Amino acid sequence: MASFRVEGGYKLSGQITPQGAKNEALQVICATLLTEEEVIISNIPDILDVNNLINLLSSLGVSVRRVGDGTYGFCAKNIDQQYLASQQYYQQAASLRGSVMVVGPLLARIKKAILPKPGGDKIGRRRLDTHFIGIEKLGAHFEYDPDKRQYNAEVKDALQGTYMLLDEASVTGTANIIMTAVTAQGTTTIYNAACEPYVQQLCRMLNNMGAKITGVGSNLLTIEGVERLHGCNHRILPDMIEVGSFIGMAAMTASEITIKDVAYDELGIIPECFRKLGIKMERRGDDIFIPQQDSYTIESFIDGSIMTIADAPWPGLTPDLLSVMLIVATKAKGSVLIHQKMFESRLFFVDKLIDMGAQIILCDPHRATVIGLGERFALRPATMSSPDIRAGVALLIAAMSANGVSTIHNIEQIDRGYEHIDERLNALGARITRID
């Protein structure tokens, strides 16, 4: 298990470029299983979750070639169906939550899929019902084997397009259903579909491969099934979660930095939510400039009541940034209620921040009230462990702003979502040492 030794209290300066979007990468890489032709994808982040998925596809028989930095070609001409029944496949798929998105493409290509109960972040129950119910409506059949702890799926006849109203606007569920439907017979209509930029990017890539998807960017998608898909070139968007993390780091360390090439128009409400916490920023073309701020004040509602920041389906705020916003609020002037609606365990990391001196009241598993103590407040250094990707980077931000040396264990969780984060931040003036 690796750790970070973080010397806090140092300001950052300079420019940093966000990696490619992790959540988009997991979707579009799985979509390469839908065609026998090569698909070239660029701006792929070099992170554990994505690299593990690439290794999984390679083991399944997908030819993977490195074209350049962050660019790979995927050719799924020969899928090894026997490998699905192997113990190695079980171990690979079980350790990666993104493996759930191979189910739709495999059912579309070979009419068979096996999915061990997937791993991932320990942030509470994350059900897969939306995936399975939607795919079943297209003609697949699922069974759960409790002894092997795996789902077995197959298509006995042919996938058929249909109408469906999703019970929740699940991003990965929507992506999985889209990938299952693009080669199904007839027309599929998906209502209450997720419309995050990641899903929009997946749809654009599939349309470039020959799919017929309309309504992209809305919650009502119509898919006319096609007989086959072909290869294409696709570039992944910058990671909006990393952009938000860098905004939070700049605020907590009173630093002046420029975040380059952020695809600003795809960030949605994220910049405005940070502005509600009092953080100043300036759009410069497709860059974001964060000036040094020694203090920032949380806004209140127009009637003077306490500000609430909550996650919501797109174009609402992504839940992946609430951990960062919570830590940023500890050094603000004023109070804010952070409402994490989606996951019941994602706020449990706040006890570590309380140990560091933060004034936080955990109201229940979904809500935390942060009482910001202003620029005179400094977090105390601490020894802690990262429970998940987003809490891990929030703890890293806290350690960077604390006066003294902190240690963060289990940083493999951070590595799952952030590319060489210690090296990139050290280039800006941070002092982070990786200890293996």
Residue pairs with C-beta under 8 A, 6 or more apart in sequence:
1 409
1 410
1 412
2 411
2 412
2 415
2 434
2 435
2 436
3 407
3 408
3 409
3 410
3 411
3 434
3 435
4 396
4 399
4 407
4 408
4 411
4 414
4 422
4 432
4 433
4 434
4 435
5 405
5 406
5 407
5 432
5 433
5 435
6 396
6 399
6 400
6 402
6 405
6 406
6 407
6 408
6 430
6 431
6 432
6 433
7 404
7 405
7 431
7 432
8 379
8 381
8 399
8 400
8 401
8 402
8 403
8 404
8 405
8 406
9 378
9 401
9 402
9 403
9 404
10 253
10 400
10 429
10 430
10 431
11 253
11 254
11 255
11 256
11 292
11 429
12 249
12 250
12 253
12 255
12 256
12 257
12 425
12 428
12 429
12 430
13 255
13 256
13 257
13 428
13 429
14 257
14 258
14 427
14 428
14 429
15 257
15 258
15 259
15 260
16 246
16 257
16 258
16 259
16 260
16 424
16 425
16 427
16 428
17 238
17 259
17 260
17 261
18 238
18 239
18 242
18 243
18 246
18 259
18 260
18 261
18 262
19 43
19 45
19 46
19 47
19 238
19 239
19 242
19 418
19 419
20 43
20 44
20 45
20 70
20 236
20 237
20 238
20 239
21 45
21 197
21 198
21 201
21 236
21 237
21 238
21 239
21 240
21 241
22 45
22 47
22 49
22 50
22 239
22 241
22 417
23 171
23 196
23 198
23 239
23 241
24 197
24 198
24 201
24 202
24 236
24 237
25 41
25 44
25 45
25 50
25 53
25 236
26 49
26 50
26 53
26 98
26 101
26 172
27 101
27 172
27 175
27 198
27 199
27 201
27 202
28 41
28 201
28 202
28 205
28 234
28 236
29 41
29 44
29 50
29 53
29 54
29 57
29 74
30 53
30 57
30 98
30 101
30 102
30 104
30 105
30 175
30 179
31 39
31 105
31 179
31 202
31 205
31 206
31 209
32 39
32 41
32 57
32 62
32 74
32 75
32 76
33 57
33 60
33 62
33 76
33 79
33 102
33 105
33 106
33 109
34 76
34 105
34 108
34 109
34 179
34 182
34 183
34 206
34 209
34 229
35 76
35 209
35 228
35 229
35 230
35 231
36 75
36 76
36 77
37 75
37 77
37 229
37 230
37 231
38 63
38 73
38 74
38 75
38 231
39 73
39 74
39 75
39 205
39 209
39 231
39 232
39 233
39 234
40 67
40 71
40 72
40 73
40 74
40 231
40 232
40 233
40 234
41 71
41 72
41 74
41 233
41 234
41 235
41 236
42 67
42 68
42 70
42 71
42 233
42 234
42 235
42 236
43 70
43 71
43 235
43 236
43 237
43 238
44 50
44 70
44 71
44 72
44 236
45 70
45 236
45 239
45 419
46 70
46 419
46 420
47 415
47 416
47 417
47 418
47 419
48 412
48 415
48 416
49 96
49 97
49 98
49 416
49 417
52 92
52 95
52 96
53 96
53 98
53 99
54 64
54 72
55 92
56 89
56 92
56 93
56 96
56 99
56 102
57 64
57 74
57 76
57 102
58 64
59 80
59 83
59 88
59 89
59 92
60 76
60 79
60 80
60 83
60 84
60 89
60 102
61 76
61 78
61 79
61 80
61 83
62 74
62 75
62 76
62 79
63 73
63 74
63 75
63 76
63 77
63 78
64 72
64 73
64 74
65 72
65 73
65 75
66 72
67 73
75 231
76 109
79 106
79 109
79 110
81 110
81 112
83 89
84 106
84 112
84 113
84 114
85 114
89 114
90 114
90 116
90 148
90 150
92 99
93 99
93 102
93 114
93 115
93 116
93 118
94 116
94 117
94 118
94 119
94 149
95 119
96 118
96 119
96 120
97 118
97 119
97 120
97 121
97 126
98 118
98 120
98 172
99 115
99 116
99 118
100 115
100 118
100 128
100 131
100 172
100 176
101 172
101 175
101 176
101 179
102 113
102 115
103 113
103 115
103 131
103 135
103 151
103 153
103 176
103 180
104 131
104 135
104 175
104 176
104 177
104 178
104 179
104 180
105 179
105 180
106 112
106 113
107 113
107 135
107 140
107 153
107 154
107 155
107 159
107 180
108 159
108 179
108 180
108 182
108 183
108 184
111 154
111 155
111 156
112 153
112 154
112 155
113 152
113 153
113 154
114 150
114 151
114 152
114 153
115 150
115 151
115 153
116 148
116 149
116 150
116 151
117 149
117 150
117 151
120 126
121 387
121 388
121 389
121 390
121 413
122 345
122 387
122 388
123 343
123 345
123 346
123 387
123 388
124 343
124 344
124 345
124 346
124 365
125 344
126 343
128 151
128 173
129 167
130 166
130 167
130 168
130 170
130 173
130 174
131 170
131 172
131 173
131 176
131 177
132 142
132 151
133 164
133 167
134 164
134 166
134 173
134 176
134 177
134 180
134 190
135 142
135 153
135 176
135 177
135 180
136 142
137 162
137 164
138 159
138 160
138 161
138 162
138 177
138 180
138 181
138 184
138 188
139 155
139 156
139 157
139 158
139 159
139 160
139 184
140 153
140 154
140 155
140 159
140 180
141 153
141 154
141 155
141 156
142 151
142 152
142 153
143 151
143 152
143 153
144 150
144 151
144 152
145 151
145 152
158 184
158 185
159 180
159 181
159 183
159 184
159 185
159 225
160 184
160 185
160 186
161 181
161 184
161 185
161 186
161 187
161 188
161 223
161 224
161 225
162 186
162 188
162 189
163 188
163 189
163 191
164 177
164 188
164 189
164 190
164 191
165 191
165 192
166 173
166 174
166 177
166 190
166 191
166 192
166 193
167 192
168 192
169 192
169 193
169 194
169 195
169 219
169 313
169 314
170 194
171 194
171 196
171 198
171 199
173 194
174 190
174 193
174 194
174 199
174 221
175 194
175 198
175 199
175 202
177 188
177 190
178 190
178 193
178 199
178 202
178 203
178 206
178 213
178 221
178 223
179 202
179 206
181 188
181 190
181 223
181 225
182 206
182 211
182 213
182 223
182 225
182 226
182 229
183 225
183 226
183 227
183 228
183 229
184 223
184 225
185 225
186 224
186 225
187 222
187 223
187 224
187 225
188 221
188 222
188 223
188 225
189 220
189 221
189 222
189 223
190 220
190 221
190 222
190 223
191 219
191 220
192 219
193 199
193 215
193 218
193 219
193 220
193 221
194 219
194 313
194 314
195 217
195 218
195 219
195 313
195 314
195 315
196 313
196 314
196 318
197 237
197 240
197 266
197 268
197 314
198 237
200 216
200 217
201 234
201 236
201 237
203 211
203 213
203 216
203 221
204 216
204 234
205 232
205 234
206 213
206 229
207 213
207 216
208 232
208 233
208 234
209 229
209 230
209 231
209 232
210 226
210 228
210 229
210 230
211 223
211 226
211 229
212 223
212 224
212 225
212 226
213 221
213 222
213 223
214 221
214 222
215 221
215 222
237 263
237 266
238 261
238 262
238 263
238 266
240 262
240 263
240 266
240 267
240 268
240 270
240 318
241 318
241 320
241 321
241 390
241 417
242 418
243 259
243 262
243 267
243 270
243 288
244 270
244 274
244 321
244 324
244 325
245 321
245 324
245 393
245 397
245 418
246 257
246 259
246 290
247 259
247 271
247 274
247 279
247 281
247 288
247 290
248 274
248 324
248 325
248 327
248 328
248 394
248 397
249 255
249 257
249 397
249 400
249 425
250 256
250 257
250 279
250 290
251 274
251 277
251 279
251 290
251 293
251 296
251 328
251 331
252 327
252 328
252 331
252 397
252 398
252 400
252 401
253 400
253 401
254 292
254 293
254 294
254 375
255 290
255 292
255 428
255 429
256 290
256 291
256 292
257 289
257 290
257 428
258 284
258 287
258 288
258 289
258 290
259 287
259 288
259 290
260 286
260 287
261 286
261 287
262 286
262 287
262 288
263 286
264 271
264 283
264 286
264 288
268 314
268 315
268 317
269 315
269 316
269 317
270 317
270 318
270 321
271 281
271 283
271 288
273 309
273 317
273 321
273 325
274 281
274 325
274 328
275 281
275 299
276 298
276 299
276 307
276 309
277 296
277 298
277 299
277 309
277 325
277 328
277 329
277 332
277 336
278 293
278 296
278 297
278 298
278 299
278 332
278 333
278 334
279 290
279 293
279 296
279 328
280 290
280 291
280 293
280 296
281 288
281 289
281 290
281 291
282 288
282 289
282 291
283 289
294 375
295 333
295 374
295 375
296 331
296 332
296 333
297 332
297 333
297 334
298 307
298 329
298 332
298 333
298 334
298 335
298 336
298 372
299 307
299 334
300 306
300 307
300 334
301 307
306 335
306 336
306 337
306 369
307 334
307 335
307 336
307 337
308 336
308 337
308 339
309 317
309 322
309 325
309 336
309 337
309 338
309 339
310 316
310 317
310 338
310 339
310 340
310 341
311 317
311 318
311 319
311 322
311 339
311 340
311 341
311 342
312 341
319 340
319 341
319 342
319 343
319 346
320 390
321 390
322 338
322 340
322 346
322 347
322 390
323 346
323 347
323 349
323 390
323 391
323 393
323 394
324 390
324 393
324 394
324 397
325 338
326 338
326 347
326 350
326 353
326 360
326 368
326 370
326 394
327 353
327 358
327 394
327 395
327 397
327 398
328 397
329 336
329 338
329 370
329 372
330 353
330 358
330 359
330 360
330 370
330 372
330 373
330 377
330 379
330 398
331 372
331 373
331 374
331 375
331 377
331 379
331 401
332 372
332 374
333 372
333 374
333 375
334 372
335 369
335 370
335 371
335 372
336 369
336 370
336 372
337 363
337 367
337 368
337 369
337 370
338 347
338 367
338 368
338 369
338 370
339 366
339 367
340 346
340 347
340 366
340 367
340 368
341 366
344 365
344 366
345 365
346 388
346 390
346 391
347 362
347 365
347 366
347 367
347 368
348 362
348 365
348 387
349 387
349 388
349 391
349 394
349 395
350 358
350 360
350 362
350 368
351 362
352 382
352 384
352 395
352 398
353 360
353 379
353 395
353 398
354 360
355 380
355 382
355 384
356 379
356 380
356 381
356 382
356 398
356 402
357 377
357 378
357 379
357 380
358 370
358 379
358 398
359 370
359 371
359 372
359 373
360 368
360 369
360 370
360 371
361 368
361 369
361 371
362 368
363 369
378 401
378 402
378 403
379 398
379 401
379 402
379 403
380 402
380 403
380 404
381 399
381 402
381 403
381 404
381 405
381 406
382 399
382 402
382 406
382 407
383 406
383 407
383 409
384 395
384 406
384 407
384 408
384 409
385 408
385 409
385 410
386 392
386 395
386 408
386 409
386 410
386 411
386 413
386 414
387 410
387 413
388 413
389 413
389 414
389 416
389 417
389 418
390 417
392 408
392 410
392 411
392 413
392 414
393 414
393 417
393 418
393 421
395 408
396 408
396 414
396 421
396 432
398 406
399 406
399 408
400 425
400 430
400 432
408 414
411 434
414 421
415 421
421 432
422 430
422 432
422 433
422 434
425 432
426 432
